Each structure stands twice: as C-alpha cells, then as structure tokens.
Amino acid sequence: MLFVLFLLIFQSCYSLIDKNNEQCTKDSCSSLTSTYYFLYDVNHGEGFNLRRDVYIRIANLIHTLRERTSLESNWILVLPPWGPLYHWFTYNLPRSQLKWSNFFDITSLSRFIPVIEFEDFLHLSTSTSMITIPYVYTLQHFSEGWGEHFEEKLEIRKCNEEAMYKKRNDNYYYGWFFGYEDRVRAKQFQCLSAQGFITILVDYLLKNITWLQDTDDKYLIKSIMFDRAETLLHVDYGGYNYWRARRSMRYATRLIDLGNRFRADYLNSTDVHDRTILIDDWTKMKRHHGQAIGGPYLGIHLRRLDYVKARPGHVPSLEHAARQICYHLNRLNLSLVFIATDTDENEINILRQHAYQICKISINQIYTYRPNETILEKILDGGKAIVDQWICAHARYFIGSYESTFSFRIQEDREIFGFEKDTTFNRLCGDNEGISCEKSTIWSIVY
C-alpha cells in the first residue's frame, strides 16, 4: 500500500516537471483536450531586438501561467511571425511571415516553455481557409497616464487610437494578423488599458478562462491574443527566469556556423582558443565571469542611420569612432577590428580612412560581415544581424552603441559565454564625451 502511494506521488511530481519542460509540436499540442494557445503581437514600428526582449516578457508570463494552472491545463505560446521591420531593408528578400526557426533554435526555446510556430497554429483548425481566435485584445496605456503612485491595473476602455481590428458583416473581427488577414479572424475584440508587469495578465486569464471554451464555432481554437504586448513591463528584469528565457534563445545552427566560419577565416578566432564552447542543452550549462577570453579582435557595434539624429550627443562621428577604435586597439594590444553596423560600405570606408590617418590601421584590419546574395537569400536580413551579433559576442573586448537593443543582446550573449564584465559593458562615446565616457548599465547573468 505504501509503495502504491509513493508511486502515485512520484507520477504526479513527474507530470508537473514534464509539463514545464515539454517540447510542443502541433500534433502533441492538439491532442490535449485542455490546451490553450497564447498569441501576441508588438507595435509594428519596433525593431528585431526589442521584439526579442518582448518575447522574454511573454515567455515568463507563460511560465508563470503554467505554474499557476492545473495539470490538466496546458498553455502553449504561438510564436508571432517576423517582419517587416525597419532595419530589414533588402527589398528583394522575403520581409514578412518569417518563421522563428529561420533565426532561432526552436528545440532550445521549448526547454523553457512549449512553443509552436504560427503556421503550425493555423493547421490546428479543421478548416483550411479560416481559423477563429475567441478573443483579441489591444493593450494600451491609460489615457490619463500613470498617476501619482505606481499600481498594477487592467481595465476595458475605449480604444485610445483607431482600432486595428474591424468588425465585418459576418460579426467577426479582422485585422493584420501577421499578414494572414484572409486566414485568421477574431470572435471578440476590445482594448484593454494596462499598467504594470506582464504577469498581471495571469489572474485576468484565469478568471476569464470561460471565454475560451466556446464550442459553437467549428473553426474556433482555444486561444487568446494580446496585441501591443510591449505595453507591459518585465516582471523580474535581469532575474533568474529572465535569464532562463534569454539563455533558451539559442540561434539557428546555420547562422552560428556562418559566424564561426567568418571568425576562423578572418579573425583568428575559434571556440576552443577563445574558451567560448557551449553545450547544446543550456539548462545543463553554467559559466562564470572570466571563463571566456574571446578572439584576438575588437568588437564594435556602430549604430548609425536614425541614431545619428535621435542620439546626437551620444553617437560619434566617423572620425571620432575611428579615434576610439585606435585608442582601444593600442591599449589592448590588438590589431583586428570587427564592426557590426547598419550603415553602408561607403561610410565604413570613410571610417577606415580616418583610422589609417590616426593610427595607420590598414583596410584589411577592419572587417564587416557582408554576405553574398546567395547566402543573404538564405539567411535574410535578420540572419545577417544575428551573425553580426555572434561575431561581436566572441570578441576579446566589445564596445556597443548608446541605449541600443542590438548592443544589449550582444552583452547578454557575452554574459552567457562568461566574459569579464569590464570587457562587455562599454559604449562608443559621442564627440563631446571624449575617449572614456560612462559605461553601459551592467546586468549580470543569474543562474
């Protein structure tokens, strides 16, 4: 009798553990009678790396939701297709409806929470022409602002702006839906004024779960969507589960391979020599500051384009950027530079000329990653950005751009590798800030 009791307890505990580490496929997810799908979108103007930040917020929401629900319930995150984005300006390439697997390792993501691609979500419907989401919300700030005291609150309100979802004659709501306007519709839509941390949605969902139970619509899937998900804040920015979600965001293997090949061919850099070897399963890996030394080159993120006007006091001229590069090469006894940038080759050549005039650095000592058309067609603009970040993340010393989410993601990668903090949290100084200016905020990894 005691043995049977022990067995039952063990099975219950194992089921709970397995529930929070389940890898989701469209077949396994759809076979569960109490499976719910969570969808989200972000303001269309937000860039690639801010969207990665919002994913971490949503992943922690789903993680909390799964912890709070019974073993019979299963919440799955539907990954929002990528594009079109501001910095993805190669117009002869596909720019929307791009899968996450183009850029990230889906198996690795699923080690934190179960995820499914949006196209797989569409295939869950018994209809090949239409799928119905029971409820769609657009999150918005309270029109009267935060008030004198911070408090978490949610309230159905009139939309602050023109609603992005419109009701048609069939009484369903239609909208962008990642470019799948003719495949997806919503049964109900409202604007939800929201203030606080992302997990404020957990109680809201659990109280109103009956909205997802409607079985009258044969095309309806138990799901709910929140647009403008960037409205709500991280629940524990820089904390344990923040870093678990971030560590799960491993890049697609083909992008890693391209970055590693470039490092080896041009920068004398390999994981063995740089001490940056990662094991496949991030849940079984823990690295300490100082374990990684990086390749024998200086990594730079030089943000240009809109930043030149948006951050004039903190974005250096090309001449001052070259001056800082020369200073750090001399200080660190390095001779190679890799630059990740959104500017064109003409400006990079101008920077090279300044560097040569200042410290005699030759053209073939300053590198950028410029894939040929064949490779670019395979990895797309988002893939190129990740290769840039991967190479910068392996540098002996990294210098980013002021308040750039692109630089933030590189700094996080370097924390995962185990670099010393003083080699990571640095930024290029504006022309009036000199050579040495205030460093980037340090967010150390937590295990």
Summary of the structure (lengths in Angstrom):
residues: 447
radius of gyration: 23.8
end to end distance: 40.0
largest distance: 84.5
contacts: 1392
relative contact order: 0.13
helix: 40%
strand: 18%
